[in-house]
Amino acid sequence: KSARLFMIPGMGHNPANGNRPYDRANPPANGYSFDPMPLLTRWRETGQAPDQFAVDHRTGGRLDRQLLVCPYPQRAEYRGTGDPMQSGSYQCRMVERPAAQ
């Protein structure tokens, strides 16, 4: 595959959640952020496409949540145990669609 769609709620089009490059030392104070370059570099150099990844969410500069991001049409589903604010408490699953009538 040469393309995958990952949708991150509230992020918009820029991984830094703003109109500036991502800076690991100075992430945005609010909203979701992640550095896509390691994923893209590994995909290009090894041919291994990402199947999921986690993004951080900050409020007032404090990390308050990690979100598991899955390739469309999958979605992150809570495993039923663990901290719901941590990405490890979720797994990627296919979305069940109701049958057309």
HUTA-V314023 format. One record per residue. RES is the residue in three letters. SS is DSSP state (alpha for helix, beta for strand, coil for the rest). BURIAL is # if it has 24 or more other ideal C-beta (glycine too) atoms within 12 Angstrom, else .. D_FIRST is the distance of its C-alpha to the first C-alpha in Angstrom with 1 decimal. Layout:
res=RES ss=SS burial=BURIAL d_first=D_FIRST
res=RES ss=SS burial=BURIAL d_first=D_FIRST
//
This chain:
res=LYS ss=coil burial=. d_first=0.0
res=SER ss=coil burial=. d_first=3.8
res=ALA ss=coil burial=. d_first=5.7
res=ARG ss=coil burial=. d_first=7.6
res=LEU ss=coil burial=. d_first=11.2
res=PHE ss=beta burial=# d_first=13.9
res=MET ss=coil burial=. d_first=17.4
res=ILE ss=coil burial=# d_first=20.4
res=PRO ss=coil burial=. d_first=23.8
res=GLY ss=coil burial=. d_first=26.3
res=MET ss=coil burial=# d_first=24.2
res=GLY ss=coil burial=. d_first=23.7
res=HIS ss=coil burial=. d_first=21.4
res=ASN ss=coil burial=. d_first=22.4
res=PRO ss=coil burial=# d_first=21.6
res=ALA ss=coil burial=# d_first=25.3
res=ASN ss=coil burial=# d_first=26.5
res=GLY ss=coil burial=. d_first=28.6
res=ASN ss=coil burial=. d_first=28.9
res=ARG ss=coil burial=. d_first=28.9
res=PRO ss=coil burial=. d_first=26.6
res=TYR ss=coil burial=# d_first=25.9
res=ASP ss=coil burial=. d_first=28.7
res=ARG ss=alpha burial=. d_first=28.7
res=ALA ss=alpha burial=. d_first=32.5
res=ASN ss=alpha burial=. d_first=33.0
res=PRO ss=coil burial=# d_first=30.5
res=PRO ss=coil burial=# d_first=31.4
res=ALA ss=coil burial=. d_first=34.4
res=ASN ss=coil burial=. d_first=33.0
res=GLY ss=beta burial=# d_first=29.7
res=TYR ss=beta burial=# d_first=26.3
res=SER ss=beta burial=# d_first=24.9
res=PHE ss=coil burial=# d_first=22.4
res=ASP ss=coil burial=. d_first=21.3
res=PRO ss=coil burial=# d_first=17.5
res=MET ss=alpha burial=. d_first=17.9
res=PRO ss=alpha burial=. d_first=17.8
res=LEU ss=alpha burial=# d_first=14.5
res=LEU ss=alpha burial=. d_first=13.0
res=THR ss=alpha burial=. d_first=15.0
res=ARG ss=alpha burial=. d_first=14.0
res=TRP ss=alpha burial=. d_first=10.2
res=ARG ss=alpha burial=. d_first=11.3
res=GLU ss=alpha burial=. d_first=14.0
res=THR ss=alpha burial=. d_first=12.8
res=GLY ss=coil burial=. d_first=9.1
res=GLN ss=coil burial=. d_first=9.6
res=ALA ss=coil burial=. d_first=7.7
res=PRO ss=coil burial=# d_first=10.6
res=ASP ss=coil burial=. d_first=11.5
res=GLN ss=beta burial=# d_first=14.7
res=PHE ss=beta burial=# d_first=17.3
res=ALA ss=beta burial=# d_first=20.9
res=VAL ss=beta burial=# d_first=22.6
res=ASP ss=beta burial=# d_first=26.4
res=HIS ss=beta burial=# d_first=28.8
res=ARG ss=beta burial=# d_first=32.2
res=THR ss=beta burial=. d_first=35.4
res=GLY ss=coil burial=. d_first=38.1
res=GLY ss=coil burial=. d_first=36.3
res=ARG ss=beta burial=. d_first=36.2
res=LEU ss=beta burial=. d_first=33.1
res=ASP ss=beta burial=. d_first=33.6
res=ARG ss=beta burial=# d_first=30.3
res=GLN ss=beta burial=# d_first=26.8
res=LEU ss=beta burial=# d_first=24.1
res=LEU ss=beta burial=# d_first=21.1
res=VAL ss=beta burial=# d_first=18.1
res=CYS ss=beta burial=# d_first=15.5
res=PRO ss=beta burial=# d_first=12.2
res=TYR ss=coil burial=. d_first=13.3
res=PRO ss=coil burial=. d_first=14.8
res=GLN ss=beta burial=. d_first=16.1
res=ARG ss=beta burial=# d_first=19.1
res=ALA ss=beta burial=# d_first=21.2
res=GLU ss=beta burial=. d_first=24.2
res=TYR ss=beta burial=. d_first=27.4
res=ARG ss=coil burial=. d_first=28.2
res=GLY ss=coil burial=. d_first=31.9
res=THR ss=coil burial=. d_first=33.1
res=GLY ss=coil burial=. d_first=33.0
res=ASP ss=coil burial=. d_first=33.2
res=PRO ss=coil burial=. d_first=31.4
res=MET ss=coil burial=. d_first=31.1
res=GLN ss=coil burial=. d_first=28.9
res=SER ss=alpha burial=# d_first=25.1
res=GLY ss=alpha burial=. d_first=25.9
res=SER ss=alpha burial=. d_first=27.8
res=TYR ss=beta burial=# d_first=24.7
res=GLN ss=beta burial=. d_first=21.8
res=CYS ss=beta burial=# d_first=18.5
res=ARG ss=beta burial=. d_first=19.2
res=MET ss=beta burial=. d_first=18.2
res=VAL ss=coil burial=. d_first=20.6
res=GLU ss=coil burial=. d_first=23.2
res=ARG ss=coil burial=. d_first=23.9
res=PRO ss=coil burial=. d_first=27.4
res=ALA ss=coil burial=. d_first=27.9
res=ALA ss=coil burial=. d_first=28.7
res=GLN ss=coil burial=. d_first=32.4
//
